[in-house]
Amino acid sequence: MTALAWLELATWAALGLEGLAMALTLVRLVIGPTLPDRILALDLLTTLTIGCIVIFAIRTGMTLYLDLAIGLALIGFLATVALARYLLRHGTKSRGLEQREEKSHNV
């Protein structure tokens, strides 16, 4: 097997694993159960997207995609910091969770 064939096989395997990781992350994003869990899932989804862009850049040989990945990393970092500040300011519980907990304690 040539080096080019190994590279193609490795990138296809990496894209498959990235897709599986994204599917599992989307499950965590949907079921939560808390807001910090969802924020962490969004951050992981951003990181996995950056990984897919880098793998695509390797497959095509175009380094322009790496600039896109760097830009997405910066935006993802700023979004994570903003959401963390929101959590510190407003607490970790959302209204829906507070109402559900009150109902479960009253029963």
Secondary structure, 3 states (H helix, E strand, C coil): CCHHHHHHHHHHHHHHHHHHHHHHHHHHHHHCCCHHHHHHHHHHHHHHHHHHHHHHHHHHCCCHHHHHHHHHHHHHHHHHHHHHHHHHHHCCCCHHHHHHHHHHHHC
